[in-house]
Amino acid sequence: MIVIDGSEGEGGGQIVRNACALSLVTGEPFRIVNVRANRAKPGLMRQHVTAIEAACTIGGSDCEGLTVGSSEVMFRPGTVVPGEYRFAVGTAGSTGLVLQTVLMPLVLANKPSRLVLEGGTHNMLAPPFDFITKAFLPIVNRMGPRVEARLVRHGFYPRGGGRIEVDITPAQLSPLDCTERGALLDRSACALFAGLPIEIAEREIGVARESLGWSERECYVRELPADQGPGNLLMLTAAFENVTEIVSGFGQLGVPAERVAKTAVGRMRGYLGSSAFAGPYLADQLLLPFALAGGGSFTTVKPSQHCLTAAAIIERFTGRATRFVQQDGGSHLVSLEKIRLHA
C-alpha cells in the first residue's frame, strides 16, 4: 500500500484527487495521512468527499475515513465500470474537481460513459467550466479519446446549483509533444455576472481593455439570469493554433472590481510574454494524462508547487519521473521518463 503524507509539497486536495485517479488506473491501494494539512481548514471538505465517493462508485472501491473533516483516508480500488453516473457536490464545491478525479479512469475504460455533475461550475481555486472545455479537453481529445462537456446551468459560490454533462468515448492515450502554441487566432475578455449590479462587470472590462489594449469588439459583458447568482467572473482568453489559455478572476465581497481585473490581466500578460505552450493551471492538468500515456512533453511557465506536488504523486503510483528543464527565454520543458532503478 502506498502511504502519502498530505502535508508534503503543496498539501492540498489535489493530492487526494490524483491519488484516487491513479489508484483506479494502477490498482494500487493508498493511505493519506495529514489530509490537506496546509490549508486553513485541514481535512476533507464536501467536494473532496464527493470526489472520493465518485471514485468509489465508478471503481467498486472501499474507502475508510470518508467524512467531512477527516485527516486520514484509506482507499482500496476495485474495477472501473463505465456507465451513466450522477454526482452532486451538494454545495458550491467544484464539479470540475470531481470530474478531474474520475475522468482518466473512465477515459481508459472499455466502454463509453456519461456523467452528470451538480454543484459549482465557476469557483475560486478551481478550473472554471470554460477552462476545462476550451483549454484542457482539446488536448485530451488529441491524445485519442473523445470527451465532450456541456454547461447546463452556471453555479457560483456560495449558492452552487450548477450542472454540467460529460460524454466520454474512451481510448488509449497516445503521447503528444506540445512545445509550440502557434499563431494567435483570437482573444477576448468577458465579464460574467448574475444577480449583481452591471457596473461591477463594466468596471472589470474597462480595466482589462485599457490594460491589455484589446478592442471594444474583444471585450464584452454577459449577464446571466439572476437566479444563477449572485456571482461574477472575469475571463481572459487567448486562443492560439495549438492551445488556448484562459485566465479567470472571481469577484469577491470587499474586493474592488478593478483589483480583480488587474490581477487577471497580470497573469495573462505573464503568459503572453512567454513562449510556453501551457500556462500554470493547464500544466497541472496535463501531467496526469501525459503520465498515463507513457510519455510526451510540453513547455510551460515556471512550474508551481502545485505542479511539482502532482508530479511527485504520479511518480509514486506509476514509477514515471517528471523532468522540468528550463529553456532559453524562461519557459520549462516538461517530460515524462521511466525511473532508473539502482542495481
C-alpha positions, -999 to 999 in steps of 0.1 A, spaced: 0 0 0 13 35 -9 14 58 21 13 95 14 18 124 38 -8 150 27 12 178 44 41 175 19 46 198 -11 15 219 -19 -5 200 7 -40 205 -8 -69 185 -22 -51 177 -55 -32 150 -37 -64 133 -29 -79 136 -64 -48 124 -82 -43 96 -58 -78 83 -64 -75 85 -102 -41 68 -102 -52 41 -78 -82 32 -100 -59 31 -131 -30 12 -115 -49 -10 -89 -26 3 -61 -43 10 -28 -32 40 -8 -34 57 25 -31 95 30 -24 110 64 -25 147 73 -50 153 45 -49 190 34 -27 198 63 -15 231 48 -50 246 44 -68 270 67 -94 243 73 -75 210 72 -91 177 63 -116 167 37 -142 193 26 -175 184 10 -162 185 -26 -133 161 -17 -157 137 -1 -179 138 -32 -148 132 -54 -138 102 -34 -173 89 -34 -174 92 -72 -141 72 -74 -156 45 -52 -188 44 -72 -172 40 -107 -145 17 -94 -163 -5 -68 -138 7 -43 -137 7 -5 -127 38 15 -121 44 52 -122 79 68 -147 93 42 -162 121 62 -160 158 61 -131 170 82 -113 136 81 -75 139 82 -68 103 71 -81 83 42 -75 47 32 -86 37 -4 -87 2 -19 -96 3 -56 -118 -22 -74 -125 -25 -111 -137 6 -131 -171 1 -146 -181 26 -173 -217 37 -175 -241 66 -166 -234 84 -133 -247 114 -114 -228 131 -87 -239 161 -67 -215 180 -45 -244 195 -25 -227 229 -22 -209 252 -45 -179 228 -44 -163 224 -78 -178 200 -103 -146 204 -123 -125 189 -95 -149 159 -92 -145 154 -130 -107 156 -126 -109 126 -102 -129 102 -124 -121 114 -159 -89 95 -166 -101 61 -152 -132 64 -174 -111 75 -204 -92 43 -201 -123 21 -196 -136 -3 -223 -170 14 -229 -184 49 -231 -197 68 -200 -219 97 -193 -216 120 -162 -240 145 -147 -222 167 -122 -240 192 -100 -226 219 -78 -202 248 -86 -192 253 -122 -173 286 -117 -154 286 -84 -123 302 -69 -94 279 -66 -107 255 -92 -107 255 -130 -139 271 -144 -160 251 -168 -148 272 -198 -112 263 -189 -120 226 -189 -138 227 -223 -115 252 -242 -81 246 -227 -79 211 -212 -102 188 -231 -90 197 -266 -55 184 -256 -70 152 -241 -90 147 -273 -59 150 -294 -45 121 -274 -72 97 -286 -104 97 -265 -134 119 -272 -147 139 -242 -175 164 -247 -188 186 -219 -219 208 -218 -228 235 -194 -265 233 -185 -265 259 -157 -239 281 -141 -232 276 -104 -213 303 -85 -201 303 -49 -217 302 -24 -251 291 -39 -239 265 -63 -267 248 -82 -248 244 -114 -249 214 -137 -226 200 -163 -230 169 -185 -200 150 -199 -199 123 -225 -167 101 -226 -157 79 -255 -127 60 -242 -94 52 -260 -58 45 -251 -39 77 -246 -12 85 -272 18 106 -262 19 142 -275 48 167 -279 34 202 -273 61 227 -275 47 253 -299 15 273 -292 13 285 -328 -1 318 -341 -27 338 -321 -61 333 -336 -84 351 -312 -86 368 -279 -114 381 -257 -123 395 -223 -157 385 -209 -172 397 -176 -200 374 -164 -224 385 -137 -256 373 -122 -277 389 -95 -253 418 -91 -251 454 -105 -239 455 -141 -214 483 -132 -192 457 -114 -187 438 -147 -183 471 -167 -155 482 -144 -137 449 -148 -140 451 -186 -128 487 -186 -96 478 -168 -90 448 -189 -95 466 -222 -73 496 -212 -45 474 -197 -43 449 -225 -50 472 -254 -77 450 -267 -105 463 -289 -141 470 -279 -152 440 -300 -129 418 -280 -142 429 -246 -178 424 -235 -202 419 -206 -226 390 -203 -255 389 -179 -268 356 -166 -303 350 -151 -304 364 -116 -314 330 -101 -280 317 -112 -262 342 -89 -251 361 -71 -218 357 -89 -192 375 -110 -163 362 -131 -138 379 -155 -124 356 -181 -95 365 -204 -90 341 -233 -61 338 -258 -67 312 -285 -37 300 -304 -34 274 -332 -24 246 -308 -36 257 -274 -60 281 -256 -52 298 -224 -79 311 -201 -72 333 -171 -100 340 -146 -106 364 -118 -135 360 -94 -154 388 -78 -153 387 -40 -171 406 -14 -149 435 -3 -125 432 -32 -128 461 -58 -136 451 -94 -105 469 -105 -83 447 -83 -99 416 -97 -93 427 -132 -57 439 -126 -47 405 -111 -62 386 -140 -45 410 -165 -12 405 -148 -15 367 -152 -25 369 -188 4 393 -196 28 368 -180 16 340 -202 16 362 -234 50 374 -226 64 339 -225 68 313 -253 53 285 -232 26 262 -246 8 257 -212 0 282 -185 5 272 -149 -30 257 -144 -31 238 -177 3 223 -168 -12 209 -136 -40 193 -156 -18 178 -183 6 159 -160 -18 131 -153 -29 122 -189 7 126 -202 19 102 -175 -8 77 -183 0 80 -220 35 68 -211 54 99 -223 51 131 -242 63 166 -234 51 202 -232 65 236 -224 52 257 -196 60 287 -175 78 283 -142 63 251 -125 42 259 -95 44 240 -62 10 226 -71 26 212 -103 56 197 -85 34 180 -60 13 164 -87 44 151 -103 56 136 -71 22 117 -66 23 105 -102 58 91 -96 47 72 -65 20 53 -85 35 49 -120 72 49 -115 75 77 -140 95 107 -130 87 141 -144 116 162 -157 114 200 -156 142 216 -177 145 254 -180 148 266 -216 161 298 -231 136 325 -226 124 313 -192 100 285 -202 104 250 -189 102 217 -209 82 191 -190 87 155 -200 80 121 -185 107 94 -182 109 59 -167 126 58 -133 160 42 -134 163 16 -106 197 12 -89 213 -22 -91 
